[in-house]
Amino acid sequence: MLPLLRKGLAPFIIAALVVIIDQVTKAIAITKLTSAGSIPAIGTIVSFTLVKNTGAAFGLFRCQTTVFVAISVIAIAFTIFYLVKKKPSLYLPFALILGGAIGNLIDRLRFGHVVDFIDLHFWPVFNVADSCITIGAVLLFVMILRGEDASRII
């Protein structure tokens, strides 16, 4: 695995793993939750509830699939370009964001909406891709503020 890390493939491997995990969990959610409604997972804290999100984060700007596809493609292209050309030491957050963006783009292209299923009851329903995008963005923000790089974290 270390030779792969040295060749700059690590962010793309991480992004691919995010996409795989995201798509597998969404497939399970579609299969198990379509007729089940909401299934409690951790008491009253977490449930699995199938939601077809045609909007952006928190369901904002509903039914703008074409716009979101275009924005996603531009963001993905920018992130790949940045990872390939700049080879930032901040590759972990970029890899998480890239994987999440690709996972949600796949949904928009396949279904015309994003499949969400993790329900915390006090927060809008979300998915693995959304989680990775959020974690990546927060991690990137914190690391930039601290002047750190991802190579110290991994």
ZAKOL-531193 format. One line per field, with one value per atom (N, C-alpha, C, CB): residue number from 1; x, y, z; residue in one letter; atom name. Coordinates in pm, whole numbers, plus 50000, padded with zeros to 5 digits. Glycine has a CB too. Layout:
nr <- (NUM, ...);
u <- (X, ...);
v <- (Y, ...);
w <- (Z, ...);
rest <- (a, ...);
atom <- (CA, ...);
end
This chain:
nr <- (1, 1, 1, 1, 2, 2, 2, 2, 3, 3, 3, 3, 4, 4, 4, 4, 5, 5, 5, 5, 6, 6, 6, 6, 7, 7, 7, 7, 8, 8, 8, 8, 9, 9, 9, 9, 10, 10, 10, 10, 11, 11, 11, 11, 12, 12, 12, 12, 13, 13, 13, 13, 14, 14, 14, 14, 15, 15, 15, 15, 16, 16, 16, 16, 17, 17, 17, 17, 18, 18, 18, 18, 19, 19, 19, 19, 20, 20, 20, 20, 21, 21, 21, 21, 22, 22, 22, 22, 23, 23, 23, 23, 24, 24, 24, 24, 25, 25, 25, 25, 26, 26, 26, 26, 27, 27, 27, 27, 28, 28, 28, 28, 29, 29, 29, 29, 30, 30, 30, 30, 31, 31, 31, 31, 32, 32, 32, 32, 33, 33, 33, 33, 34, 34, 34, 34, 35, 35, 35, 35, 36, 36, 36, 36, 37, 37, 37, 37, 38, 38, 38, 38, 39, 39, 39, 39, 40, 40, 40, 40, 41, 41, 41, 41, 42, 42, 42, 42, 43, 43, 43, 43, 44, 44, 44, 44, 45, 45, 45, 45, 46, 46, 46, 46, 47, 47, 47, 47, 48, 48, 48, 48, 49, 49, 49, 49, 50, 50, 50, 50, 51, 51, 51, 51, 52, 52, 52, 52, 53, 53, 53, 53, 54, 54, 54, 54, 55, 55, 55, 55, 56, 56, 56, 56, 57, 57, 57, 57, 58, 58, 58, 58, 59, 59, 59, 59, 60, 60, 60, 60, 61, 61, 61, 61, 62, 62, 62, 62, 63, 63, 63, 63, 64, 64, 64, 64, 65, 65, 65, 65, 66, 66, 66, 66, 67, 67, 67, 67, 68, 68, 68, 68, 69, 69, 69, 69, 70, 70, 70, 70, 71, 71, 71, 71, 72, 72, 72, 72, 73, 73, 73, 73, 74, 74, 74, 74, 75, 75, 75, 75, 76, 76, 76, 76, 77, 77, 77, 77, 78, 78, 78, 78, 79, 79, 79, 79, 80, 80, 80, 80, 81, 81, 81, 81, 82, 82, 82, 82, 83, 83, 83, 83, 84, 84, 84, 84, 85, 85, 85, 85, 86, 86, 86, 86, 87, 87, 87, 87, 88, 88, 88, 88, 89, 89, 89, 89, 90, 90, 90, 90, 91, 91, 91, 91, 92, 92, 92, 92, 93, 93, 93, 93, 94, 94, 94, 94, 95, 95, 95, 95, 96, 96, 96, 96, 97, 97, 97, 97, 98, 98, 98, 98, 99, 99, 99, 99, 100, 100, 100, 100, 101, 101, 101, 101, 102, 102, 102, 102, 103, 103, 103, 103, 104, 104, 104, 104, 105, 105, 105, 105, 106, 106, 106, 106, 107, 107, 107, 107, 108, 108, 108, 108, 109, 109, 109, 109, 110, 110, 110, 110, 111, 111, 111, 111, 112, 112, 112, 112, 113, 113, 113, 113, 114, 114, 114, 114, 115, 115, 115, 115, 116, 116, 116, 116, 117, 117, 117, 117, 118, 118, 118, 118, 119, 119, 119, 119, 120, 120, 120, 120, 121, 121, 121, 121, 122, 122, 122, 122, 123, 123, 123, 123, 124, 124, 124, 124, 125, 125, 125, 125, 126, 126, 126, 126, 127, 127, 127, 127, 128, 128, 128, 128, 129, 129, 129, 129, 130, 130, 130, 130, 131, 131, 131, 131, 132, 132, 132, 132, 133, 133, 133, 133, 134, 134, 134, 134, 135, 135, 135, 135, 136, 136, 136, 136, 137, 137, 137, 137, 138, 138, 138, 138, 139, 139, 139, 139, 140, 140, 140, 140, 141, 141, 141, 141, 142, 142, 142, 142, 143, 143, 143, 143, 144, 144, 144, 144, 145, 145, 145, 145, 146, 146, 146, 146, 147, 147, 147, 147, 148, 148, 148, 148, 149, 149, 149, 149, 150, 150, 150, 150, 151, 151, 151, 151, 152, 152, 152, 152, 153, 153, 153, 153, 154, 154, 154, 154);
u <- (50082, 50000, 50086, 49907, 50201, 50286, 50331, 50406, 50367, 50402, 50286, 50446, 50164, 50049, 50037, 49920, 50065, 50058, 50162, 50078, 50281, 50388, 50359, 50519, 50282, 50251, 50133, 50224, 50080, 49970, 49834, 49997, 49823, 49696, 49606, 49721, 49662, 49586, 49455, 49670, 49452, 49323, 49219, 49342, 49263, 49169, 49121, 49233, 49207, 49165, 49064, 49289, 49091, 48998, 48864, 49057, 48869, 48746, 48668, 48778, 48737, 48670, 48603, 48771, 48671, 48611, 48486, 48714, 48491, 48374, 48258, 48406, 48285, 48180, 48122, 48235, 48207, 48159, 48072, 48278, 48121, 48044, 47911, 48126, 47917, 47796, 47695, 47831, 47737, 47643, 47589, 47711, 47671, 47624, 47520, 47743, 47548, 47451, 47321, 47511, 47329, 47208, 47128, 47244, 47197, 47127, 47055, 47227, 47119, 47055, 46935, 47157, 46951, 46842, 46722, 46888, 46748, 46639, 46568, 46692, 46644, 46587, 46507, 46697, 46563, 46501, 46399, 46608, 46410, 46327, 46211, 46412, 46205, 46101, 45962, 46115, 45941, 45808, 45805, 45763, 45918, 45925, 45896, 46059, 45900, 45885, 46013, 45767, 46004, 46120, 46153, 46096, 46282, 46325, 46417, 46398, 46380, 46468, 46599, 46398, 46711, 46842, 46907, 46933, 46906, 46964, 46858, 47101, 46771, 46664, 46587, 46720, 46571, 46501, 46599, 46411, 46728, 46831, 46848, 46964, 46862, 46887, 46787, 47032, 46732, 46645, 46693, 46495, 46647, 46672, 46539, 46731, 46537, 46417, 46453, 46354, 46388, 46418, 46358, 46365, 46446, 46403, 46465, 46443, 46383, 46431, 46448, 46332, 46574, 46605, 46634, 46725, 46544, 46564, 46635, 46431, 46665, 46729, 46874, 46655, 46927, 47065, 47063, 47132, 47162, 47169, 47039, 47291, 46990, 46868, 46744, 46886, 46752, 46638, 46613, 46516, 46709, 46692, 46696, 46800, 46628, 46629, 46585, 46767, 46471, 46418, 46400, 46285, 46412, 46386, 46478, 46242, 46600, 46701, 46811, 46760, 46773, 46868, 46974, 46795, 46934, 47029, 47134, 46957, 47092, 47185, 47281, 47108, 47229, 47314, 47412, 47228, 47370, 47461, 47574, 47385, 47542, 47645, 47742, 47579, 47689, 47773, 47862, 47686, 47805, 47881, 47996, 47789, 47967, 48070, 48184, 48010, 48150, 48253, 48335, 48189, 48268, 48338, 48428, 48236, 48379, 48459, 48580, 48373, 48560, 48671, 48776, 48620, 48731, 48823, 48902, 48746, 48834, 48900, 49003, 48797, 48967, 49063, 49182, 48994, 49156, 49265, 49357, 49209, 49298, 49377, 49462, 49286, 49402, 49477, 49590, 49382, 49565, 49666, 49776, 49602, 49741, 49839, 49910, 49773, 49837, 49895, 49950, 49793, 49894, 49932, 49938, 50068, 49825, 49826, 49848, 49695, 49906, 49922, 49787, 50025, 49689, 49555, 49469, 49488, 49529, 49455, 49341, 49548, 49348, 49240, 49106, 49276, 49101, 48972, 48923, 48983, 49015, 48975, 48924, 49092, 48985, 48942, 48801, 49040, 48773, 48639, 48534, 48638, 48567, 48474, 48452, 48528, 48559, 48550, 48463, 48690, 48487, 48408, 48261, 48462, 48233, 48095, 48026, 48089, 48096, 48037, 48007, 48132, 48097, 48074, 47957, 48203, 47950, 47840, 47704, 47858, 47692, 47563, 47536, 47561, 47641, 47623, 47570, 47756, 47620, 47570, 47420, 47644, 47375, 47231, 47152, 47206, 47199, 47127, 47116, 47196, 47223, 47220, 47133, 47362, 47136, 47056, 46910, 47111, 46881, 46744, 46678, 46743, 46758, 46704, 46690, 46570, 46740, 46739, 46850, 46599, 46880, 46979, 46904, 47069, 46954, 46895, 46954, 46920, 46869, 46908, 46837, 46874, 46901, 46838, 46877, 46871, 46976, 47017, 46938, 47173, 46856, 46762, 46795, 46616, 46844, 46875, 46758, 46999, 46649, 46525, 46534, 46485, 46650, 46664, 46737, 46739, 46771, 46852, 46791, 47002, 46805, 46753, 46818, 46776, 46744, 46792, 46908, 46676, 47012, 47132, 47184, 47241, 47302, 47361, 47511, 47331, 47578, 47723, 47799, 47771, 47757, 47825, 47816, 47763, 47698, 47680, 47773, 47534, 47783, 47869, 48015, 47855, 48059, 48199, 48228, 48232, 48133, 48152, 48163, 48035, 48077, 48078, 48205, 47956, 48243, 48366, 48487, 48382, 48492, 48603, 48612, 48589, 48498, 48497, 48539, 48357, 48487, 48525, 48673, 48438, 48720, 48861, 48950, 48886, 48913, 48990, 48995, 48928, 48882, 48874, 48965, 48730, 48954, 49034, 49183, 48991, 49217, 49358, 49418, 49375, 49343, 49392, 49409, 49296, 49313, 49325, 49447, 49199, 49476, 49590, 49722, 49565, 49715, 49837, 49893, 49942, 49807, 49851, 49835, 49771, 49890, 49866, 49818, 49993, 49752, 49690, 49791, 49601, 49914, 50013, 50042, 50143, 50019, 50041, 49925, 50062, 49810, 49690, 49682, 49563, 49721, 49708, 49825, 49696);
v <- (49880, 50000, 50126, 50000, 50124, 50243, 50291, 50216, 50201, 50253, 50328, 50137, 50283, 50354, 50493, 50274, 50504, 50633, 50728, 50618, 50677, 50761, 50807, 50687, 50732, 50768, 50863, 50644, 50905, 51000, 50939, 51102, 50807, 50742, 50735, 50603, 50761, 50748, 50825, 50795, 50952, 51022, 50958, 51166, 50900, 50838, 50703, 50822, 50633, 50508, 50537, 50432, 50639, 50678, 50721, 50793, 50803, 50848, 50729, 50949, 50634, 50515, 50434, 50426, 50420, 50348, 50419, 50334, 50552, 50629, 50603, 50781, 50606, 50583, 50443, 50602, 50344, 50205, 50190, 50108, 50239, 50228, 50304, 50283, 50423, 50503, 50431, 50639, 50380, 50316, 50184, 50291, 50110, 49984, 50013, 49903, 50112, 50143, 50198, 50245, 50275, 50327, 50213, 50433, 50116, 50001, 49922, 49909, 49902, 49832, 49913, 49809, 50043, 50128, 50120, 50273, 50125, 50117, 49983, 50138, 49876, 49742, 49721, 49638, 49762, 49732, 49835, 49719, 49959, 50065, 50107, 50183, 50060, 50104, 50079, 50034, 49963, 49932, 49933, 49796, 49953, 49941, 50071, 49892, 50182, 50309, 50342, 50305, 50370, 50404, 50288, 50534, 50254, 50144, 50201, 50031, 50187, 50235, 50156, 50221, 50227, 50161, 50170, 50224, 50288, 50308, 50381, 50389, 50303, 50358, 50466, 50414, 50580, 50693, 50794, 50761, 50760, 50853, 50845, 50825, 50725, 50705, 50607, 50656, 50645, 50554, 50554, 50597, 50455, 50450, 50480, 50311, 50589, 50636, 50672, 50757, 50612, 50639, 50772, 50525, 50861, 50992, 51012, 51107, 51057, 51090, 51241, 51039, 51285, 51427, 51483, 51451, 51565, 51627, 51762, 51644, 51803, 51932, 51918, 52009, 52024, 52026, 51990, 52167, 52036, 52009, 52054, 52080, 51971, 51997, 52010, 52123, 51959, 51964, 52100, 51921, 52191, 52323, 52315, 52418, 52407, 52419, 52290, 52458, 52241, 52115, 52120, 52082, 52001, 51979, 52059, 52014, 52076, 52144, 52047, 52266, 51926, 51818, 51858, 51695, 51919, 51957, 52053, 52021, 52149, 52245, 52174, 52356, 52084, 52013, 51918, 51935, 51857, 51771, 51856, 51699, 51971, 52059, 52107, 52179, 52149, 52196, 52081, 52251, 51962, 51845, 51812, 51724, 51813, 51781, 51883, 51777, 52011, 52115, 52097, 52257, 52071, 52053, 51930, 52041, 51822, 51699, 51723, 51582, 51788, 51816, 51904, 51884, 52007, 52095, 52017, 52210, 51933, 51856, 51760, 51778, 51691, 51599, 51677, 51519, 51787, 51871, 51915, 51994, 51960, 52007, 51895, 52066, 51777, 51664, 51619, 51547, 51620, 51573, 51676, 51541, 51800, 51903, 51961, 52014, 51988, 52053, 51953, 52139, 51832, 51729, 51786, 51668, 51835, 51899, 51798, 51973, 51846, 51761, 51743, 51821, 51818, 51810, 51711, 51948, 51600, 51509, 51435, 51409, 51409, 51335, 51411, 51310, 51538, 51607, 51614, 51747, 51638, 51644, 51508, 51690, 51401, 51266, 51237, 51161, 51275, 51254, 51336, 51293, 51460, 51546, 51491, 51691, 51449, 51393, 51268, 51361, 51175, 51052, 51079, 50960, 51171, 51206, 51272, 51297, 51362, 51430, 51331, 51540, 51237, 51137, 51047, 51052, 51006, 50921, 50985, 50888, 51113, 51182, 51210, 51313, 51235, 51256, 51129, 51298, 51015, 50888, 50877, 50768, 50911, 50906, 50999, 50943, 51121, 51219, 51171, 51355, 51110, 51062, 50938, 51032, 50848, 50724, 50745, 50624, 50823, 50831, 50968, 50795, 51072, 51208, 51269, 51208, 51199, 51248, 51176, 51224, 51225, 51162, 51078, 51269, 50958, 50867, 50899, 50716, 50942, 50968, 50867, 51115, 50830, 50727, 50732, 50594, 50809, 50816, 50929, 50838, 50893, 50988, 51005, 50940, 51125, 51156, 51224, 51244, 51246, 51303, 51453, 51231, 51504, 51647, 51715, 51671, 51641, 51688, 51632, 51645, 51700, 51642, 51506, 51739, 51419, 51284, 51299, 51196, 51215, 51226, 51088, 51308, 51081, 50953, 50953, 50925, 50847, 50833, 50941, 50692, 50967, 51068, 51205, 51074, 51240, 51368, 51376, 51387, 51267, 51264, 51287, 51130, 51222, 51236, 51377, 51135, 51436, 51574, 51668, 51618, 51649, 51735, 51715, 51706, 51590, 51561, 51617, 51408, 51597, 51649, 51801, 51606, 51869, 52015, 52067, 52069, 52006, 52048, 52021, 51975, 51903, 51868, 51965, 51724, 51996, 52091, 52228, 52103, 52275, 52403, 52407, 52434, 52305, 52299, 52290, 52179, 52207, 52190, 52317, 52074, 52387, 52513, 52616, 52566, 52624, 52718, 52689, 52713, 52562, 52522, 52520, 52385, 52532, 52525, 52385, 52618, 52284, 52144, 52085, 52062, 51967, 51893, 51751, 51890, 51690, 51560, 51449, 51524, 51467, 51359, 51332, 51396, 51428, 51406, 51331, 51538, 51332, 51268, 51122, 51342, 51093, 50956, 50871, 50956);
w <- (50000, 50000, 50000, 50120, 50065, 50070, 49933, 50155, 49838, 49705, 49640, 49614, 49664, 49610, 49671, 49634, 49800, 49866, 49809, 50017, 49782, 49728, 49586, 49731, 49512, 49374, 49364, 49293, 49474, 49471, 49445, 49369, 49457, 49431, 49555, 49378, 49671, 49796, 49794, 49911, 49752, 49755, 49665, 49716, 49554, 49461, 49513, 49323, 49586, 49649, 49759, 49707, 49839, 49946, 49885, 50031, 49780, 49714, 49659, 49600, 49598, 49543, 49654, 49467, 49768, 49881, 49932, 49995, 49938, 49980, 49884, 49985, 49753, 49653, 49669, 49510, 49687, 49701, 49826, 49708, 49938, 50063, 50050, 50183, 49992, 49973, 49886, 49911, 49774, 49681, 49737, 49547, 49808, 49868, 49977, 49928, 50062, 50169, 50111, 50268, 50003, 49938, 49875, 49832, 49814, 49755, 49863, 49679, 49976, 50087, 50137, 50203, 50150, 50196, 50102, 50208, 49972, 49874, 49885, 49730, 49899, 49907, 50035, 49897, 50147, 50276, 50324, 50380, 50278, 50334, 50245, 50362, 50123, 50031, 50088, 49897, 50141, 50194, 50347, 50144, 50410, 50555, 50629, 50595, 50560, 50631, 50704, 50729, 50830, 50912, 51005, 50992, 51014, 51101, 51208, 51019, 51336, 51443, 51443, 51581, 51460, 51461, 51598, 51355, 51658, 51790, 51874, 51784, 51933, 52015, 51942, 52144, 52007, 51944, 51886, 52046, 51886, 51838, 51687, 51907, 51633, 51490, 51433, 51466, 51319, 51243, 51099, 51253, 51025, 50882, 50813, 50836, 50738, 50671, 50528, 50746, 50431, 50290, 50247, 50201, 50196, 50146, 50008, 50244, 49914, 49779, 49773, 49667, 49783, 49792, 49653, 49886, 49600, 49469, 49482, 49397, 49604, 49626, 49665, 49732, 49722, 49771, 49919, 49749, 49992, 50135, 50203, 50198, 50292, 50368, 50279, 50450, 50157, 50067, 50004, 50140, 50015, 49956, 49803, 50007, 49738, 49592, 49523, 49543, 49560, 49506, 49355, 49572, 49294, 49152, 49060, 49121, 49100, 49017, 48978, 49092, 48940, 48913, 48811, 48865, 48701, 48597, 48651, 48478, 48729, 48789, 48883, 48864, 48966, 49062, 48992, 49161, 48883, 48806, 48751, 48691, 48694, 48637, 48746, 48567, 48858, 48969, 49019, 49084, 49031, 49078, 48983, 49094, 48854, 48755, 48762, 48612, 48774, 48784, 48912, 48781, 49024, 49152, 49149, 49267, 49090, 49080, 48992, 49024, 48878, 48787, 48855, 48659, 48927, 48998, 49103, 49065, 49178, 49284, 49226, 49368, 49119, 49055, 49001, 48940, 48934, 48881, 48993, 48807, 49102, 49215, 49274, 49321, 49289, 49345, 49252, 49371, 49122, 49026, 49007, 48891, 48988, 48955, 49077, 48881, 49179, 49297, 49397, 49363, 49398, 49495, 49637, 49457, 49684, 49816, 49927, 49839, 50032, 50150, 50219, 50247, 50175, 50233, 50157, 50234, 50115, 50027, 50095, 49969, 50224, 50291, 50283, 50438, 50321, 50309, 50164, 50367, 50071, 49930, 49882, 49843, 49929, 49889, 49941, 49942, 50065, 50122, 50046, 50271, 50016, 49942, 49802, 49935, 49736, 49600, 49599, 49545, 49689, 49696, 49722, 49803, 49814, 49844, 49726, 49964, 49659, 49543, 49431, 49491, 49408, 49304, 49343, 49281, 49468, 49514, 49493, 49660, 49528, 49509, 49362, 49588, 49283, 49139, 49073, 49073, 49113, 49059, 49082, 49124, 49202, 49233, 49143, 49380, 49128, 49046, 48901, 49051, 48850, 48712, 48698, 48664, 48796, 48790, 48819, 48886, 48925, 48975, 48958, 49119, 48936, 48931, 49070, 48863, 49170, 49309, 49385, 49377, 49504, 49591, 49695, 49661, 49717, 49816, 49953, 49777, 50045, 50184, 50273, 50226, 50383, 50468, 50614, 50415, 50655, 50795, 50860, 50810, 50957, 51017, 51166, 50999, 51201, 51341, 51412, 51349, 51342, 51394, 51424, 51519, 51459, 51485, 51370, 51618, 51267, 51154, 51026, 51169, 50914, 50789, 50759, 50672, 50696, 50661, 50563, 50599, 50580, 50498, 50463, 50570, 50399, 50358, 50383, 50209, 50344, 50365, 50286, 50323, 50162, 50080, 50147, 49938, 50196, 50265, 50386, 50308, 50460, 50578, 50540, 50651, 50434, 50391, 50341, 50280, 50268, 50223, 50342, 50131, 50440, 50559, 50641, 50647, 50665, 50740, 50667, 50762, 50535, 50456, 50463, 50311, 50452, 50456, 50593, 50420, 50699, 50834, 50858, 50940, 50819, 50836, 50759, 50790, 50637, 50555, 50623, 50414, 50670, 50737, 50861, 50776, 50945, 51068, 51036, 51155, 50939, 50904, 50846, 50805, 50765, 50709, 50820, 50600, 50911, 51023, 51109, 51109, 51128, 51211, 51135, 51271, 51003, 50923, 50915, 50979, 50936, 50934, 50795, 51037, 50777, 50654, 50688, 50566, 50592, 50615, 50636, 50500, 50592, 50607, 50754, 50533, 50842, 50985, 51048, 51056, 50983, 51040, 50998, 50996, 50876, 50824, 50866, 50671);
rest <- (m, m, m, m, l, l, l, l, p, p, p, p, l, l, l, l, l, l, l, l, r, r, r, r, k, k, k, k, g, g, g, g, l, l, l, l, a, a, a, a, p, p, p, p, f, f, f, f, i, i, i, i, i, i, i, i, a, a, a, a, a, a, a, a, l, l, l, l, v, v, v, v, v, v, v, v, i, i, i, i, i, i, i, i, d, d, d, d, q, q, q, q, v, v, v, v, t, t, t, t, k, k, k, k, a, a, a, a, i, i, i, i, a, a, a, a, i, i, i, i, t, t, t, t, k, k, k, k, l, l, l, l, t, t, t, t, s, s, s, s, a, a, a, a, g, g, g, g, s, s, s, s, i, i, i, i, p, p, p, p, a, a, a, a, i, i, i, i, g, g, g, g, t, t, t, t, i, i, i, i, v, v, v, v, s, s, s, s, f, f, f, f, t, t, t, t, l, l, l, l, v, v, v, v, k, k, k, k, n, n, n, n, t, t, t, t, g, g, g, g, a, a, a, a, a, a, a, a, f, f, f, f, g, g, g, g, l, l, l, l, f, f, f, f, r, r, r, r, c, c, c, c, q, q, q, q, t, t, t, t, t, t, t, t, v, v, v, v, f, f, f, f, v, v, v, v, a, a, a, a, i, i, i, i, s, s, s, s, v, v, v, v, i, i, i, i, a, a, a, a, i, i, i, i, a, a, a, a, f, f, f, f, t, t, t, t, i, i, i, i, f, f, f, f, y, y, y, y, l, l, l, l, v, v, v, v, k, k, k, k, k, k, k, k, k, k, k, k, p, p, p, p, s, s, s, s, l, l, l, l, y, y, y, y, l, l, l, l, p, p, p, p, f, f, f, f, a, a, a, a, l, l, l, l, i, i, i, i, l, l, l, l, g, g, g, g, g, g, g, g, a, a, a, a, i, i, i, i, g, g, g, g, n, n, n, n, l, l, l, l, i, i, i, i, d, d, d, d, r, r, r, r, l, l, l, l, r, r, r, r, f, f, f, f, g, g, g, g, h, h, h, h, v, v, v, v, v, v, v, v, d, d, d, d, f, f, f, f, i, i, i, i, d, d, d, d, l, l, l, l, h, h, h, h, f, f, f, f, w, w, w, w, p, p, p, p, v, v, v, v, f, f, f, f, n, n, n, n, v, v, v, v, a, a, a, a, d, d, d, d, s, s, s, s, c, c, c, c, i, i, i, i, t, t, t, t, i, i, i, i, g, g, g, g, a, a, a, a, v, v, v, v, l, l, l, l, l, l, l, l, f, f, f, f, v, v, v, v, m, m, m, m, i, i, i, i, l, l, l, l, r, r, r, r, g, g, g, g, e, e, e, e, d, d, d, d, a, a, a, a, s, s, s, s, r, r, r, r, i, i, i, i, i, i, i, i);
atom <- (N, CA, C, CB, N, CA, C, CB, N, CA, C, CB, N, CA, C, CB, N, CA, C, CB, N, CA, C, CB, N, CA, C, CB, N, CA, C, CB, N, CA, C, CB, N, CA, C, CB, N, CA, C, CB, N, CA, C, CB, N, CA, C, CB, N, CA, C, CB, N, CA, C, CB, N, CA, C, CB, N, CA, C, CB, N, CA, C, CB, N, CA, C, CB, N, CA, C, CB, N, CA, C, CB, N, CA, C, CB, N, CA, C, CB, N, CA, C, CB, N, CA, C, CB, N, CA, C, CB, N, CA, C, CB, N, CA, C, CB, N, CA, C, CB, N, CA, C, CB, N, CA, C, CB, N, CA, C, CB, N, CA, C, CB, N, CA, C, CB, N, CA, C, CB, N, CA, C, CB, N, CA, C, CB, N, CA, C, CB, N, CA, C, CB, N, CA, C, CB, N, CA, C, CB, N, CA, C, CB, N, CA, C, CB, N, CA, C, CB, N, CA, C, CB, N, CA, C, CB, N, CA, C, CB, N, CA, C, CB, N, CA, C, CB, N, CA, C, CB, N, CA, C, CB, N, CA, C, CB, N, CA, C, CB, N, CA, C, CB, N, CA, C, CB, N, CA, C, CB, N, CA, C, CB, N, CA, C, CB, N, CA, C, CB, N, CA, C, CB, N, CA, C, CB, N, CA, C, CB, N, CA, C, CB, N, CA, C, CB, N, CA, C, CB, N, CA, C, CB, N, CA, C, CB, N, CA, C, CB, N, CA, C, CB, N, CA, C, CB, N, CA, C, CB, N, CA, C, CB, N, CA, C, CB, N, CA, C, CB, N, CA, C, CB, N, CA, C, CB, N, CA, C, CB, N, CA, C, CB, N, CA, C, CB, N, CA, C, CB, N, CA, C, CB, N, CA, C, CB, N, CA, C, CB, N, CA, C, CB, N, CA, C, CB, N, CA, C, CB, N, CA, C, CB, N, CA, C, CB, N, CA, C, CB, N, CA, C, CB, N, CA, C, CB, N, CA, C, CB, N, CA, C, CB, N, CA, C, CB, N, CA, C, CB, N, CA, C, CB, N, CA, C, CB, N, CA, C, CB, N, CA, C, CB, N, CA, C, CB, N, CA, C, CB, N, CA, C, CB, N, CA, C, CB, N, CA, C, CB, N, CA, C, CB, N, CA, C, CB, N, CA, C, CB, N, CA, C, CB, N, CA, C, CB, N, CA, C, CB, N, CA, C, CB, N, CA, C, CB, N, CA, C, CB, N, CA, C, CB, N, CA, C, CB, N, CA, C, CB, N, CA, C, CB, N, CA, C, CB, N, CA, C, CB, N, CA, C, CB, N, CA, C, CB, N, CA, C, CB, N, CA, C, CB, N, CA, C, CB, N, CA, C, CB, N, CA, C, CB, N, CA, C, CB, N, CA, C, CB, N, CA, C, CB, N, CA, C, CB, N, CA, C, CB, N, CA, C, CB, N, CA, C, CB, N, CA, C, CB, N, CA, C, CB, N, CA, C, CB, N, CA, C, CB, N, CA, C, CB, N, CA, C, CB, N, CA, C, CB, N, CA, C, CB, N, CA, C, CB, N, CA, C, CB, N, CA, C, CB, N, CA, C, CB, N, CA, C, CB, N, CA, C, CB, N, CA, C, CB, N, CA, C, CB, N, CA, C, CB, N, CA, C, CB, N, CA, C, CB, N, CA, C, CB, N, CA, C, CB);
end
